Amino acid sequence: MTTVVMCVHVFPGEQGCQLIRGELRARPCGYRTAVAGEDLSETSMPLTVLAPAGPLVSRIGLGLAALGRPAYITSGRADDLPDRSVAGLRARTLAMLDAAYDAGIRYFDAARSYGRAEEFLGAWLATRRHADAVAGSKWGYRYTGGWRLGAGPHEIKEHSLARFTAQLAETRALLGSRLALYQVHSLTPDSGLLDDPALLAALARLRAEGVLIGLTTSGPGQADTLRRALRATADGQPLFRAAQVTWNLLEPSVGPAAAEAAAAGCTILVKEALANGRLAADGDAAGPAARLTALAAARDVTADTIAIAAALAQPWASVVLSGAVTPGQLQSNLAALAFSDIPDLDLAEPPGTYWASRAARPWQ
């Protein structure tokens, strides 16, 4: 049986570890340089809190955006997911959830627009009965792909009270009491949510029921959106206690705003650390990503290992999501936990350029 060591990592420099399936023991939580061919089964998985007084979660989480529906904007889907029928993706998702849990991952991220991701996650939670597995999801986009690769559009956004009410009911039907964090999906200045008292009150009522309220950000204006959202209050308390931001080596512009949010007590989760595959092991063959690939080869690791390690190294980042869809990708992503030799890279693109490129990526 694989031994999983999990380290509680709340403040920089703090240490304290819990041995799952065994006795408690102390062990430093710092990172170290990965060794080629190293067995990562004994690599420690740091823990953090999802929000003040919230549940413990792993610093790497598993996101289901690329597993819950047949088409998405990540690279290499035809090779990675040869069977994208409902049954095929259900089986792959359950296998990936098992692999992630066995590797120490305790946070699992879904959304209403991720096809059947909530359905797959809910079934896994119900059958495996892992009491320490924490589920987060999102509302605001509706999946419209109809399980077709060539559908368009695949999702439609609406941040209204009616959409929130309907989607919360759908999420609860699938995840039940296991829902710990419910996030506004891709809040942007034009969403209107922050100027909707009735919707803000509904979110506050959900918070009063014990569910953490968060938001995710996208687009070149995500820093401004995050700062404005953190000013939203309910009953004199900040409404949003978690924010999932897009940060990677190509698009780090939200960093200063994320640091401000973390300093104010907001838990920051990082999504798209691999830029939808551009920074993965088989990412772009030219441009900034090619430089990362060359540096990774020189250190005998993969590009995605460095990219995720860079996200984990941000002092404001509590959880970094892996979007792995194969066991090999997951292992490569998790190698970031044992990698500290992060090169001094300057791969950033202008935010407008990055987001235009992302918007042009085909659903495949």
N, C-alpha and C positions, 0 to 999 in steps of 0.2 A: 504494500500500500504506500502511495506517495505521502511523504510528510510535508505538510504545509505550515510554514511559520509565518505569522502575521504580526507586524510591528505597529504599535500605535504611534502615529506620527502626527501630533497636534501642533506643536510649536517647533521652530527650527532648533536643532540641537537636542531636543528631548528624545528620550528613548524609553522603551518598555514594551515587552513582547508577550504575546499569548500564543502558546503552542496548541493548535487545534488538534483534537484527538490525543491529548497528552497533558503533561503538567506545564505550569507556567514557568518561564525562565527569562532571564534578561539577555538581550542581544542588541548591539548597536544597529541603528536604522539607517546609517549612511549608505550612499551608493559606492560602488567600486567598479573598476574597469572590467568589462566582460572578457572572458578567456575563450578563445576559439574552441568550439566543440564542447563547451562546458555543459554539464547536466544542470538545468535550471530547476529541477524538482525541489532543491533545498533553498532556492532563492527566496529571501524574505519578501513578503508583500506588506508594505506599510499601510496602516489604516489612518483614517481621519474621520471627523464627524461631518455629516451631511449638512448640518446647520447647528447653531448653538442649542445644546440639549437634544439634538437630533440623533438618529441612529449612526452607529459606526459603519463605515463603508471602506472599501479598498481604494487606494489611490489610482488604480487603473480600473475602469469599468468597461463593460461590454455594451456597445450600442448596436441596435438591431435595424438601423435604417437600411442596410444593404441586404438583410436577411429576410425581412418580412414581406417583400414584394418582388416580382420578377424583374422589374426594370429600375435602374437607379443610375446616378451619374458617376459612380466609381469605375475604375479601369478594370479590365480583364475579367468581366463577369461571365463571358461565354466559357472560358477555361476553368474559372474557379467554381462555377455553379452550372454544371452541364445539365442538371435536371431542375428546372425552375417551375415545375408543376406545383400545385398547392401541397401535394403529398411530399414531393421532393424537398421543397423549402421547409416544410414542417420538420421533416426528419433531420435536415442539416441544422436547423435552428436548435432543436433539442440537443443534438450532439455537441454543438458549439457551446450551449449553455452548460452542459455537463463538463466539458473540457475547461471552460472558464472557471467554474466553481472549484473544480479539482485543483486548479492553479492558484486559487486564493482570491479570485475576483468575487466581490460581494455586492457590487452595484450594477444594475441592469437597466438600460435606457430604451424606452419605446416611445411611440407616439400614435395618435389616432390615424395619421396619414401614412404610416409605415405599413400599409396593406394589412396583413394579419399578424403583425408583430405582437400586439397586445394579446391576441388569442393564443399564439404560440407560447409567449412568456407566462400567461396565466395558467395554461395547461401544465407547463413545467413546474411552476411553483406549487400547484395543487398536488402533483404526483410525487415530486421529490421531497416536499415538506422541509426544505431547508429554512429553519427559523431565522437565520442570520442573513438571508438573501434579501436585498433591498431593491424595490422597484420604483422607478420614476417614469413618468410619461408626460405627454404634451397634448394640448388641445389648440384648435385654431385653424388647422388645415384638414380638409376632408379628402380622403383617397378617392380618386375618380378614374384610376387606371383600368379597372375591370379585369385585372390580372392579364393584361395584354402588353406585349413589348412595344407595340407601335401606337399605343394610346396617346392622346394628347388633349389637354394637359393631364398629367398624372395626379395632380393635387390642386385644390382650390382653397385659397386663404379667406377666412372671414373671422374677425375678432368682434363678435357681437354677443350680447347676453343670451340670445337664443342658441347660438352655436355652442357657447360654453355649457349651457344647461343640458343640451342634447348630448354633447360629447362626454361630459362628466358622467352621465348615466351609462353611456356605452362603456366607458373605461371601468367604471365600478362593476359592471356586469361581468367583465373579464378579469379584472385584477382584484376586485373586492377590497378587503381590508389591508392587502399587501401594498397598496399604493401609498408611498411615503412622500413623494414629491410630485406636484402637478404644475407644469410650466406653460406659460403663454408661448406658443410656438412662433418663433421669428417675429418678435415685436420690432416694429419699425415706426418712424415718426408719422407715417400716414395710416397707421392701424386704427387710430381713434380711441383705443382702449383707455389710455391715461386721461382722457377727457370724458369718460362715461361713468358717472357716479353709480348708476345701478349695477354695472358690471363690476366695478371695483368693490362694491358692497357684497356682491355674490362671492367674489374671491375671498373677501374677508370672512364671510361665513364658513367657507370651506376651511380656511386657516383655523377658525375657532373649533372646528371638528377634529383638529389634530393633523391635518395634511399640510405639509410645507408648500408654500407658494413661491414659484420661481418664474423665470423668463429665459428665453434663448434669444440671441442677437445674431443678425446677419447684415451684410451690406456694408458699404464704405462709411456709413454713419453710425455704426454700432456703438462706438464710444459715447457719442452724444445721447443715443437712446438709453444706454445703460445708466448714465448719470441722471437723466431725467426720471427714469423708472425708480431709482433708489430714493427719490424724493416723495414717492407715493406713500401715503400713510393710511392706516385704518385704526380707529380707536386710539390714536396717538402713537401708534407703533408702526415701524416700517412694514409695508405689505410684503415686499419681496425679500426673501432670506437666502435665495440662491439664484445664480445667473450662469447660464451655459453660453459661453462666448466662442466665437471662431477665432482661434489663434494658431498660427503655424509659422514656420520659418519664412514662408513667402508672404504672409499677411499678419504681422505682429502689431498692427496699429492700435488694437484695443488694449494693449498692455497697460498703459498708464491709467486708464479708466478702471480696468480690472483691479489694479493695485489699490486704487482709491476705494473701490467697492469692498475689497477684502478687508481693508483697514477699518471700514465702517461696520464690519461684522457679517458681510454677505459671503456665503460660500461660492467659490468660483469653480465651475466645471469647464473643461476645454473640449470642444468638438472639432472635428476635421483637422486634427494635428498632422495628418498626412495629405492634406489638401486634396481629398477625394481621389487619392492614388498617385498624384503628381510626385509625392515624396516617398512613395513606397519602393520596395525592392526592385520592382519592374516599372518604375515611373517614367517620366518624360526622358527621352533619349538626348535632349538638347536643352540648353538654357541653364538656369540656376540649379534645377534638380540634378542635372548631369554632374555639376560640381560636387553636390552632396554625395552622389553615388561614388564618385572617384575617391572622396575623402573616406567614405565608409569602407571601401575596398582596401584602402591603405591601413585601416585599423582592424581589418578582418571581421567586420560586422556588416549589417545591411543598412541601407539608407533609412528605412523606417525605424530601426532601433535608435539611431541618432535623433531623428525627428521627434520621436515620442520622449526620449530622454531630455531633449531641449524643452519640451512643454512641461515635463515633470519638474524641471529645474527652476521654473518661474516661481518666485517666492510667494506669489499670490494664488497659485493654482493648487486647488485641493484634490480634484479628481480629473484625470485625463481619460477620455473615452477611446477605446480601441474599436475599430469597425471591422475587425477580422471576420472573414467568412470561411476560412479553412484553418485546420489545426496548425499548419505550418506558419501561416500568417500570425496566428495568436502567439505562438512560441517566439517568433521574431519580434513581435511587439513587446512581449514581456521581458525580452532581453534588455530592454531599456532600464529595468530596475537595477541591473547590475552594471550599468555603463555610466561612468562619470567623466570620461575623457571627451567632453563635448567641445568640438573645435569652435574657434571664433569665426563664425560665418556671417556674411552679409548678403543674404539671398532675397531680402525684402523687395517686393514690387510695389509701385504706387497702388493704394487701395482700389482706386477706380479701375486700374488695369487688371488687378487680381479678380475683382468681382465680375467684370465684363467677361473675362476668360471662364470663370466658373459658370456664368449664365449661359455660355455658348456650348458647354459640355453636353453631349447627347445623352439622353436616357437610353440605356442599352441593357 
